[in-house]
Amino acid sequence: MQDIVQFINENPIIYKLLLSLMILLIYLKLIRIINKVLFKTIKDNGIYYTTRKRLYYLHSVVLIIIFVILWSESRLDLTIYVGFISAGIAIALREIFTNIAALIIIVIKRPFEVGDRIFVNNLAGDVIDQKLFHFVVMEVSNKIESEQTTGKIVHIPNNYLFIHPISNSSKGFGYIWNEMDVRLTIDSDWEEANRHFQTILNKYSEHLTSEANTKVYEASKKYLLHSQDFTPTIFLTVKDGHIKLTLRYLTDSRTSKATEDLIWREILLFVKETDKVQLT
């Protein structure tokens, strides 16, 4: 036994190989213990997978640094070793650091808050929770599909704030412009239709004009906004053998589809009761 110990001490390469093997076995055992703890404590499979993947990168970087230090013949200063380790950890956990940095900006600057309706990376939804590394959104379908809640809960990393534009329909102004295209036959009385449609728009949107002006005035203290005319408007064009009336009006982002439904019902009732206007 003493001969074996003496042989190992006299051969640094064998000594380093055995030490490296021992470190690797201990580290693998430690990784298994950590994974078991994560599996028992993290119930969400997606979060468990992401956390395990990030720790895998961290373990790889730490092992590489340990082996480089072990097999290096030069005696580097301790601060240099610490620098290497810190750089490796920063690279392995860069997403965690950027998520925390983005959280600080979200808390201080408040580009969105819980309850706001946002649009990010081709996904629209209502923010329902804010966490350390991500925020949670209840997905909303697109305008073509009526902008209704799909029931899907989406977890979005905080660092999307740095890499994707985020639009907030609930912040600052608080209202959105909605447009509806109503197509009439070329021989329809478009003037009568225009007058009646304008009355309908005023009924459902004109009361928002004063509120919108107040909100724009308040938002202009923070953003460079110019005064606008928020009166409901109808634009007329003739195309492909029909008359197109584009109804443009102001509405709340959360009730836009319900308002559009009410407007369409009144339009259809009007067309049903008159022979002068026909839809195409």
N, C-alpha and C positions, 0 to 999 in steps of 0.2 A: 504493500500500500504506500509506504514511504517512497519507494522507488518510482511509483506512478506519479505521486505528487511532485517529486523532484524533477521527473521527466517533463511534466506539464509546465513547471516553473521555468525550466531551461528552454522551453520552446514557446515563445510568445504567440506564435500563430495558432498553435493548438489551444493555448490558453484562451485566446480571443474567440476561437471557434466555439469552444465549450461554453464560455461566458455568453456569447451571442445566442447560442441555442437555449441556454437557461433563461435568458431575458425574454426570448421569443415565447417560450412555453408559459412563463409567468404572465406575460402580457396577453396571450391568447386566453388563458384562464380568466384573467381580469375582464377581458372583453365579453366573454360568455356571461359572467356574473352581471355586468352592466346591462347587457341585452335582456336578461331575465327580469331585472328590476324594471327596465323600461316597458317590457311586455305586460307586466302586472300593473303598472301605474298609469300607462297611457292606453285609454280605451279606443280612441279613434285610430283606425288602421292607417289612414293617410298621414296623420301627424307622427305615428309610430315609425312608419317607413321613412319619412323625411328626416326625423331625428336620428334614426339609426344610420342613415346614409351619411349625414353630416359628421356623426361621430366616427364612422368608418374612415372618412377622409382625414379627420383629426388624428386617429390612431396611426394611420399610415405615415403621416408627416412626422409624428413624434418618434415612431420606430426608426424612420430613416435618419432623423437627427441623432438619435442614440447610437446607431451603428456607425454613422460618420464620425462622431466624437470618439467612439470606442476604437475604431480602426485607424484613426488619424495619427500619424507619427509626430505631428507638430503640436506643441503645447500652446494652444491659443489662450488668450486671456478670458476669464470667466464672463466678462461683459460681452465678448463676441459670441460666446455660446448662448448666452441669454438672448442676444439680438437675433441669432438664427432661430432659436425656439419661438421667440415672439413673432418673427416674420412668418414662420411655418403655421403657427396657430392663427394668425391674422388671415393667411391665404385659405386655410382649411375652413375657417368660420366666417368668411367674408360676408356671406348672405345674412348671417345672424347679426353681424355688426351693422350692415346697411339697413336691416330691418329696424334695429334699435334707433339708428340715426333718423330714419324716416318717421318713426313714432314720435321722436322729439319734435320734428317739424310739424307733424299732424297735431300734436298737443298745443304747440305754441302758436302756429300760424292758422290752424283750423281750416284747411281747405275743404274739409267735410267733417260732419259730426254724425253721431248715431241718429237715425231718423231721416237723413238727407237721401235724396234720390240722385245717384251718380251714374256716369257712363265711363267705363274704363276697359281698354283692350277688347272692344267689340262686345262688351257685356254691360247690360243695364240692370240696376237693382237698387234696393233700399238698404242702407247700412243699418244693421241690427245689433252689431257688437264691435268693440275695439279691443284687441288683445296686444300682448307684448310684441309678437312677431308678425301678426297678420290682423286683418279686419274681416268681418263676416258680413256677407251681403245676401239678402233674399232676392233671387233673380226675378227680373221682370221681362216679359216678352217684348219684342220690338213693336214698332208702330203698326206694321202690317198685321201683326197678330194681336192687336188691341191693347198692348201694353198692360197686360194682366200678370199677376203673380203666378209663376210656374210652380211654386212650391219647393224649388231647389235652393239649398243653402250652399253658397260658394265661399270658400276661404281664399282670400287674396293676400299675398305677402305685402307688408308695408312698403318694401322697396320698389313696388310698382310706381310709387310716387315719383321716382327718379327716372324710370325708363318708359313710362306710358303717360300720355295726356289724360287727365281726369277732369271730366266736365261735371258740374254740379248744378242741377236744375232747381235746387232748393236754396241756394246760397245767393246773397246779394240782391238780385232783382226779384226772384221768387215766382215769376210767371214765364210762360213760354208762348210763342206764337204758334197757332195751329192753322192749317189750311185745308179746305175741303173743295174738291172740284165737282161742280154740278154741270152736266152736259145736257143741253137742250137741242131740240130739232131746229133746223135753220129757219123754219117758218113760225117759231114760237114768239110770243110777245115778251121779248127779253126785258123791256122796260118795266112791265108789270112784275115780272119775276124778280128783277133787281130791287124794286121798291119793297116787295114783300120779304125777300131774303134779308134785306137790310134791317127791316123791323125785327125779324127773328134774331139776327145777330145782336142787335142792340138790347134785346130782352135778356140774353144770356151772357153778354160780355161787356156792355157799356158801363155797368156799375163798377167794373174793375179798373176803369181808366183813372179815376182819382186816386185809388189805392196804389196803382202802378206808378203814377207820377210821384207820389210820396216816397215810395220805396226807391225809385231811381234817384231822387234827391238825396236820400240817406246813403245810398250806395256810392254816389258820386263823391262823397267825402273820403272814401277809401279807394275807389277806382276812377279812372278817367272815363266817365260816361257823359254822353251828350243827350240833351233833351230829345224826346221822340214823340210822335203822334200815335197814341195808343187807341185811337178810335177804330172800331171795326170797319173794314173796307172790303169792297168787292171789285175784282178786276175782271174785265171782259176780253176774251180773245175768240177769234173764229178760226177753226182748224179742222181739216179733214171733213168738211161738210157739216159741222155742227157748231153750236155756240157753247163756249165754255165759260162759266162764271166761277171764278176762284174766290171763295169766301175766306178771308183772313181775319182772325180775331184772337184776342188775348184770353188765356185760360190758365188755370192752375195745373201744374204738371201731373198731379195725382188724380184729378177729376176730368182730365181732357177727354178721355174716351166716353165718360158718362155724358158730358156736355155735348159732344159730337152726336151721340145717340139721340138726345133730345132735339137737337137742331134738325137732324135727318127726319125724325118723325113729323115735325111740323112742316118740313118741305114736302114730304110725301102726301100729307093731308091737304096741303094747298094745291098740289098738282092734281090730286083726286077730285077736288071740288071745282076746278076750272077747266075749260076746253081751250084756253088761249096758250097754255104752257104744256109742252110734252117733253118728257125726259127721253134721252137716247142712250 
